[in-house]
Amino acid sequence: MPLRTIIRPILHTSFELRWHGRGGQGAVTAAIIVAEAAIFDEKYAQAFPEFGAERRGAPVKAYTRVSEQQILTRSPIIAPDMVVVLDTSIDEKIYLDGLKVGGTILINSSKGKSELKEKIEREDVMIAKVDATHIAMDELGAAIVNTAMVGALIKVTPLAKLDSVSEAIRENFKPKIAEANVKAAGRAYNEVEVLN
């Protein structure tokens, strides 16, 4: 698919993301990396988590706001422009809750277009997918999908440049681990698919 048909423009000054994952998948770190990359690109941004039980495998939500103007709110994002789903075992009613009409879903999945569209059951949203688990296993040797999802995210909704994401990854990880994560983000950037 040509690049111009994948990129979804940001039409207003503030963009709100809600991340859904499980403890150990890196949703909170992903939210931070996107915010830092946006700041490197001279935007305003914030990222913060929402935890239930703090244990590996427990559901986790995180939030990222990116804006051309100073951000004054710190409230949870109830009506996101986009949801990023790191784990498809999370009930779709949870991650679809509040997603704006015309919003975007980015999902970590190896499933086909018809299966995902049937599961999501919303014609008003853009659906994008990337097999971040496969990419993470190849590049990191573990199913930690956060940086792959960040790479896919910035291809679908260009909140930051890929170089800025790479810089943010290097700020958050030790050098050897950072380079593997940079590769995972780059692969996902190239492999993400828009389904509608």
MIMITOR-848150 format. One line per field, with one value per atom (N, C-alpha, C): residue in one letter; atom name; x, y, z. Coordinates in steps of 0.001 Angstrom, whole numbers, m for minus. Atoms other than C-alpha are relative to their C-alpha. Layout:
vexti <- a  ...
gulum <- CA  ...
xx <- X  ...
yy <- Y  ...
zz <- Z  ...
***
This chain:
vexti <- m  m  m  p  p  p  l  l  l  r  r  r  t  t  t  i  i  i  i  i  i  r  r  r  p  p  p  i  i  i  l  l  l  h  h  h  t  t  t  s  s  s  f  f  f  e  e  e  l  l  l  r  r  r  w  w  w  h  h  h  g  g  g  r  r  r  g  g  g  g  g  g  q  q  q  g  g  g  a  a  a  v  v  v  t  t  t  a  a  a  a  a  a  i  i  i  i  i  i  v  v  v  a  a  a  e  e  e  a  a  a  a  a  a  i  i  i  f  f  f  d  d  d  e  e  e  k  k  k  y  y  y  a  a  a  q  q  q  a  a  a  f  f  f  p  p  p  e  e  e  f  f  f  g  g  g  a  a  a  e  e  e  r  r  r  r  r  r  g  g  g  a  a  a  p  p  p  v  v  v  k  k  k  a  a  a  y  y  y  t  t  t  r  r  r  v  v  v  s  s  s  e  e  e  q  q  q  q  q  q  i  i  i  l  l  l  t  t  t  r  r  r  s  s  s  p  p  p  i  i  i  i  i  i  a  a  a  p  p  p  d  d  d  m  m  m  v  v  v  v  v  v  v  v  v  l  l  l  d  d  d  t  t  t  s  s  s  i  i  i  d  d  d  e  e  e  k  k  k  i  i  i  y  y  y  l  l  l  d  d  d  g  g  g  l  l  l  k  k  k  v  v  v  g  g  g  g  g  g  t  t  t  i  i  i  l  l  l  i  i  i  n  n  n  s  s  s  s  s  s  k  k  k  g  g  g  k  k  k  s  s  s  e  e  e  l  l  l  k  k  k  e  e  e  k  k  k  i  i  i  e  e  e  r  r  r  e  e  e  d  d  d  v  v  v  m  m  m  i  i  i  a  a  a  k  k  k  v  v  v  d  d  d  a  a  a  t  t  t  h  h  h  i  i  i  a  a  a  m  m  m  d  d  d  e  e  e  l  l  l  g  g  g  a  a  a  a  a  a  i  i  i  v  v  v  n  n  n  t  t  t  a  a  a  m  m  m  v  v  v  g  g  g  a  a  a  l  l  l  i  i  i  k  k  k  v  v  v  t  t  t  p  p  p  l  l  l  a  a  a  k  k  k  l  l  l  d  d  d  s  s  s  v  v  v  s  s  s  e  e  e  a  a  a  i  i  i  r  r  r  e  e  e  n  n  n  f  f  f  k  k  k  p  p  p  k  k  k  i  i  i  a  a  a  e  e  e  a  a  a  n  n  n  v  v  v  k  k  k  a  a  a  a  a  a  g  g  g  r  r  r  a  a  a  y  y  y  n  n  n  e  e  e  v  v  v  e  e  e  v  v  v  l  l  l  n  n  n
gulum <- N  CA  C  N  CA  C  N  CA  C  N  CA  C  N  CA  C  N  CA  C  N  CA  C  N  CA  C  N  CA  C  N  CA  C  N  CA  C  N  CA  C  N  CA  C  N  CA  C  N  CA  C  N  CA  C  N  CA  C  N  CA  C  N  CA  C  N  CA  C  N  CA  C  N  CA  C  N  CA  C  N  CA  C  N  CA  C  N  CA  C  N  CA  C  N  CA  C  N  CA  C  N  CA  C  N  CA  C  N  CA  C  N  CA  C  N  CA  C  N  CA  C  N  CA  C  N  CA  C  N  CA  C  N  CA  C  N  CA  C  N  CA  C  N  CA  C  N  CA  C  N  CA  C  N  CA  C  N  CA  C  N  CA  C  N  CA  C  N  CA  C  N  CA  C  N  CA  C  N  CA  C  N  CA  C  N  CA  C  N  CA  C  N  CA  C  N  CA  C  N  CA  C  N  CA  C  N  CA  C  N  CA  C  N  CA  C  N  CA  C  N  CA  C  N  CA  C  N  CA  C  N  CA  C  N  CA  C  N  CA  C  N  CA  C  N  CA  C  N  CA  C  N  CA  C  N  CA  C  N  CA  C  N  CA  C  N  CA  C  N  CA  C  N  CA  C  N  CA  C  N  CA  C  N  CA  C  N  CA  C  N  CA  C  N  CA  C  N  CA  C  N  CA  C  N  CA  C  N  CA  C  N  CA  C  N  CA  C  N  CA  C  N  CA  C  N  CA  C  N  CA  C  N  CA  C  N  CA  C  N  CA  C  N  CA  C  N  CA  C  N  CA  C  N  CA  C  N  CA  C  N  CA  C  N  CA  C  N  CA  C  N  CA  C  N  CA  C  N  CA  C  N  CA  C  N  CA  C  N  CA  C  N  CA  C  N  CA  C  N  CA  C  N  CA  C  N  CA  C  N  CA  C  N  CA  C  N  CA  C  N  CA  C  N  CA  C  N  CA  C  N  CA  C  N  CA  C  N  CA  C  N  CA  C  N  CA  C  N  CA  C  N  CA  C  N  CA  C  N  CA  C  N  CA  C  N  CA  C  N  CA  C  N  CA  C  N  CA  C  N  CA  C  N  CA  C  N  CA  C  N  CA  C  N  CA  C  N  CA  C  N  CA  C  N  CA  C  N  CA  C  N  CA  C  N  CA  C  N  CA  C  N  CA  C  N  CA  C  N  CA  C  N  CA  C  N  CA  C  N  CA  C  N  CA  C  N  CA  C  N  CA  C  N  CA  C  N  CA  C  N  CA  C  N  CA  C  N  CA  C  N  CA  C  N  CA  C  N  CA  C  N  CA  C  N  CA  C  N  CA  C  N  CA  C  N  CA  C  N  CA  C  N  CA  C  N  CA  C  N  CA  C  N  CA  C  N  CA  C  N  CA  C  N  CA  C  N  CA  C  N  CA  C  N  CA  C  N  CA  C  N  CA  C  N  CA  C  N  CA  C  N  CA  C  N  CA  C  N  CA  C  N  CA  C  N  CA  C  N  CA  C  N  CA  C  N  CA  C  N  CA  C  N  CA  C
xx <- 859  0  897  m834  1485  m66  m97  2621  m1133  1017  96  m1358  1278  m2803  45  m120  m1432  m35  m121  m646  m1338  1234  m3606  382  m429  m3206  m638  539  m3666  m649  752  m6381  m255  212  m6443  1264  m1251  m3925  375  m321  m4152  m422  289  m4036  163  6  m4896  m20  m153  m3835  m236  130  m4842  617  m702  m2634  m627  530  m4000  973  m899  m1684  m90  m98  m670  1375  m1262  2046  1121  m1135  5411  123  m58  4560  566  m631  5848  m918  934  2715  397  m369  3898  1246  m1210  7338  m321  403  5726  m625  640  3587  1054  m1071  6714  850  m834  8732  m677  720  6035  21  m11  5826  1382  m1356  9609  358  m281  9870  m706  737  7181  673  m713  9072  1282  m1182  12248  m370  490  10146  m682  448  9298  m1513  1420  5741  m94  271  4202  m547  486  3523  55  m32  2792  m377  323  2551  m118  151  1312  m790  676  71  m1243  1089  m3048  115  m196  m2433  m1175  848  m4776  972  m954  m2974  1340  m1310  733  715  m658  1797  100  m187  3045  m1282  1198  94  m1302  1221  m2408  m271  305  m4256  602  m634  m2489  m543  323  m3615  1063  m893  m1333  m548  531  m1987  1133  m921  m151  m823  568  m1133  1122  m951  645  m751  684  m174  982  m770  1041  9  105  97  280  m264  926  m1186  1035  m1012  m188  269  m2676  m732  748  m4782  879  m676  m3549  m1020  1058  m6846  172  m29  m7176  m730  603  m8125  m1187  1242  m11739  m481  442  m12438  1218  m1233  m9180  m239  m21  m8433  461  m580  m6621  202  m376  m6263  1057  m1066  m3173  m125  277  m3775  1208  m1191  m675  m333  365  m2558  m1445  1357  m5570  m860  837  m6699  m838  806  m8051  m1321  1338  m11803  m143  132  m12551  m958  896  m15355  800  m829  m12652  771  m823  m10394  m797  832  m13222  m772  772  m14867  490  m299  m14968  747  m755  m12988  m857  752  m14042  m451  432  m16043  1103  m1085  m13479  1370  m1273  m10782  756  m889  m8054  296  m436  m7284  1249  m1196  m3781  107  67  m3721  1173  m1048  m952  m682  705  m2244  599  m372  m1390  m1248  1261  m5083  m222  327  m6482  m1002  875  m8523  m1432  1416  m11964  m217  123  m11381  83  m125  m10251  m1188  1152  m13033  m1248  1144  m15590  78  m185  m14136  m259  94  m14024  m1396  1402  m17485  m273  260  m17090  466  m299  m17287  571  m365  m16490  1457  m1386  m12890  967  m1061  m9656  671  m648  m8114  1351  m1326  m4399  525  m554  m2503  1458  m1375  1038  236  m328  2356  1221  m1078  4420  618  m545  4795  1066  m964  6535  1269  m1147  8766  837  m717  9652  763  m699  10514  1234  m1143  12763  1121  m1003  14516  483  m344  14460  112  6  14003  m1008  1042  11009  m1225  1252  7363  m290  171  7885  m215  422  5995  m24  209  6147  664  m680  8765  m475  581  7337  m1319  1281  3932  221  m311  5514  376  m373  7079  m1208  1227  3731  m862  815  1951  422  m414  4082  m73  261  3604  m1469  1447  m195  m413  320  m401  1316  m1371  2806  135  m151  3099  1448  m1429  6890  709  m805  9638  617  m616  11136  1364  m1291  14556  m172  271  13048  m409  358  11530  1265  m1263  14942  799  m691  16462  m640  709  13778  243  m298  14361  1397  m1377  18096  92  24  17284  m553  708  15192  584  m565  17282  1522  m1454  20882  377  m362  22860  m308  224  22699  m1489  1451  19003  m644  569  18292  52  m123  19594  m953  979  17439  m1403  1310  14425  m176  54  15272  m327  278  15295  m1460  1394  11922  m954  847  10397  48  m144  11791  m713  706  10457  m1509  1442  7000  m469  302  7039  m215  106  7533  m1048  890  5233  m1455  1378  2108  m928  1002  m1043  m1247  1293  m4129  m1049  964  m7188  m1202  1159  m9756  346
yy <- m1181  0  1233  m1206  3400  761  m731  5540  999  m1051  8308  m563  568  5885  m554  512  4656  1128  m1072  7927  687  m676  9385  1348  m1307  13137  331  m514  14768  1337  m1149  17326  1052  m982  19099  129  m323  20440  m989  948  17673  m1394  1382  13901  m855  798  11432  m1485  1443  7782  m730  885  5022  m1346  1266  1928  m1074  1139  m1476  m1163  1140  m4300  m761  756  m6632  272  m238  m6239  m820  679  m7091  203  m228  m6104  1373  m1294  m2558  1119  m1064  m443  1352  m1266  2195  582  m466  2403  497  m437  2656  1389  m1313  5583  1086  m956  7313  260  m156  6679  904  m859  8259  1451  m1367  11291  631  m550  11734  297  m224  11354  1260  m1204  14014  1258  m1140  16324  287  m209  15768  728  m671  16970  1333  m1331  20169  123  m20  19229  m102  232  19123  m1416  1369  15650  m387  585  13697  m1465  1423  10020  m404  473  8289  m1306  1294  4843  34  288  3533  m1467  1380  377  m485  714  m2097  m735  819  m4982  53  m126  m4442  m1348  1291  m7888  m351  434  m9500  m694  613  m10396  709  m734  m8057  1082  m1062  m5604  1337  m1301  m2250  975  m1088  1029  1077  m1152  3889  1035  m1098  7255  853  m969  9597  1116  m1173  13110  694  m764  14985  1206  m1227  18594  1019  m1153  21667  1108  m1006  23635  m644  509  23295  m809  899  20466  294  m380  21478  m1087  1045  18398  m1211  1261  15205  m1112  986  13338  m1194  1153  9825  314  m221  9684  m940  769  8564  m164  25  9388  189  m142  8661  150  m33  9471  m1348  1267  6156  m919  1005  2934  m903  906  739  m1241  1247  m2887  m924  837  m4844  m1475  1387  m8023  m251  236  m9383  m833  722  m11457  968  m1003  m8199  135  m87  m7980  1287  m1177  m5659  1051  m997  m4004  974  m846  m2675  1004  m951  m1170  860  m843  101  1058  m911  1894  1444  m1427  5631  425  m379  5482  898  m993  8528  m542  272  8227  495  m358  8244  m247  281  7077  m1132  1016  4531  m1060  1113  1110  m581  708  m297  m1231  1246  m3937  m916  1001  m6483  m1316  1216  m9429  m583  691  m12022  m406  383  m12483  780  m634  m11621  1123  m1178  m8582  m325  284  m10220  m412  438  m11849  1177  m1165  m8587  939  m890  m6528  m574  653  m9073  143  m126  m8915  1425  m1392  m5119  579  m372  m4537  1498  m1442  m797  451  m458  594  1415  m1416  4151  234  m176  3508  m608  579  2875  m1085  1116  m483  m251  347  m1130  m1143  1116  m4234  m220  416  m5434  m1217  1177  m8783  336  m475  m7174  m1136  1135  m10464  m712  655  m12064  850  m909  m9006  m3  m25  m8902  m1299  1272  m12608  m59  m20  m12173  922  m1025  m9019  12  m89  m9280  m1357  1318  m12992  m123  11  m12186  740  m603  m11197  1327  m1349  m7642  905  m557  m5805  1521  m1443  m2178  801  m836  m766  m301  322  m2635  754  m720  m1117  1498  m1421  2344  261  m165  1911  m16  70  886  1238  m1172  3728  1234  m1251  6490  m61  112  5109  336  m198  5145  1420  m1341  8410  683  m515  10421  1068  m906  11929  433  m287  11870  m662  605  11037  m1305  1274  7555  226  m307  9062  455  m457  10715  m1162  1213  7395  m786  713  5759  680  m750  8511  m237  244  8034  m1417  1383  4271  m59  6  4846  687  m678  7167  m910  820  4450  m1390  1338  1304  50  146  189  m249  14  290  m1275  1244  m3397  m265  213  m3696  1075  m1111  m288  m289  205  m1268  m1074  1024  m4418  593  m645  m2299  1004  m900  292  m803  871  m2553  m466  440  m3820  1120  m1147  m345  239  m211  40  m1052  1067  m3336  202  m198  m2611  1194  m1178  796  m427  466  m1020  m1087  1147  m3980  261  m275  m2335  52  5  m2785  745  m629  m595  m874  985  m2830  613  m614  m296  1399
zz <- 0  0  0  37  m925  1311  m1261  1994  174  m161  1283  403  m407  1814  1418  m1365  5147  1011  m989  6874  205  m375  8709  587  m505  9183  1347  m1257  12563  m321  480  11941  1068  m1059  15274  825  m683  17737  1098  m1058  20350  m431  367  19844  1243  m1223  22614  m324  191  22736  1311  m1166  25091  m383  212  25326  872  m747  26374  m138  30  27338  1300  m1248  30107  603  m681  32698  m617  600  31162  m1492  1444  27575  m364  241  27935  m443  402  27425  575  m644  29889  m669  681  28282  m1403  1344  24829  52  m148  25996  224  m291  27320  m1240  1195  24148  m1022  956  21945  480  m538  24254  m152  116  24331  m1455  1427  20535  m499  391  20076  553  m596  22441  m785  847  20388  m1290  1212  17422  310  m428  19350  164  m355  20308  1525  m1410  23770  125  m173  25145  1464  m1333  28283  m114  m57  29172  1459  m1368  32291  2  m67  33374  881  m938  35058  332  m415  37046  822  m943  38631  909  m749  40284  m740  647  39602  16  143  38463  m1472  1380  35272  m483  580  33055  346  m356  34736  m1049  973  32449  417  m224  32110  m1038  925  30578  170  m47  29691  m975  804  28094  m550  592  25747  m616  669  24746  m756  808  21958  m523  391  21143  m553  471  19328  1055  m1052  22456  1354  m1341  26140  503  m517  27822  1482  m1385  31072  783  m696  31880  286  m334  33574  186  m212  33543  m937  898  32110  m1311  1314  28443  m149  57  28235  m1438  1404  24565  m905  771  22724  m1496  1460  19109  m545  432  18949  1194  m991  20916  m615  413  20708  874  m712  21660  m133  10  22623  160  m296  23607  m406  518  21706  940  m962  24698  840  m705  26154  m745  588  25548  m812  871  22631  558  m608  24634  868  m857  26971  m840  748  24330  m962  859  22128  786  m829  25049  m163  97  24335  m1247  1201  21063  m880  770  19051  m1351  1367  15859  m931  901  13077  584  m660  15495  m669  555  14906  1053  m837  16341  m638  426  16059  874  m757  17067  m349  168  17565  m329  398  15583  m1269  1239  12959  m772  640  12076  m1288  1270  8676  151  40  7698  406  m271  7778  1447  m1388  11169  970  m877  12770  m140  198  11199  654  m644  12440  1517  m1452  15953  470  m434  16115  m222  246  14572  41  128  13988  m1368  1358  10490  m14  m37  11638  385  m433  12705  m1007  811  10868  833  m679  11758  m670  492  11417  861  m761  12432  m368  214  12813  884  m815  14029  855  m872  16775  803  m752  18649  m825  893  15668  m138  133  15197  1279  m1286  18908  234  m168  18969  m898  919  15917  473  m288  17077  1448  m1423  20888  681  m625  21558  1117  m1035  23795  m531  475  23290  711  m551  24554  m1207  1290  21824  m54  m79  22927  m1115  994  20565  m1418  1307  17584  m183  93  18343  m192  186  18574  m1454  1403  15130  m914  806  13641  210  m345  15439  m783  645  13979  m1525  1443  10456  m279  186  10852  370  m492  12799  334  m161  12407  1090  m1135  15865  194  m120  15635  m1177  1062  13164  509  m369  13118  667  m628  13934  1454  m1365  17015  892  m748  18097  340  m252  17720  1114  m1046  19866  1365  m1264  22541  500  m403  22533  617  m523  23040  1361  m1307  25971  1092  m977  27657  212  m106  27129  m25  87  27563  m1455  1421  24278  m771  747  23269  m190  65  24066  m865  776  22519  m1490  1444  19083  m502  377  18988  m34  m39  19928  m1137  1158  17260  m1263  1151  14725  2  m107  16003  m413  375  15666  m1506  1432  12143  m822  715  11033  54  m138  12406  m812  829  10705  m1449  1375  7400  m222  152  8086  397  m425  9550  m1219  1072  7432  458  m242  7259  m678  504  6815  m685  672  5595  m450
***
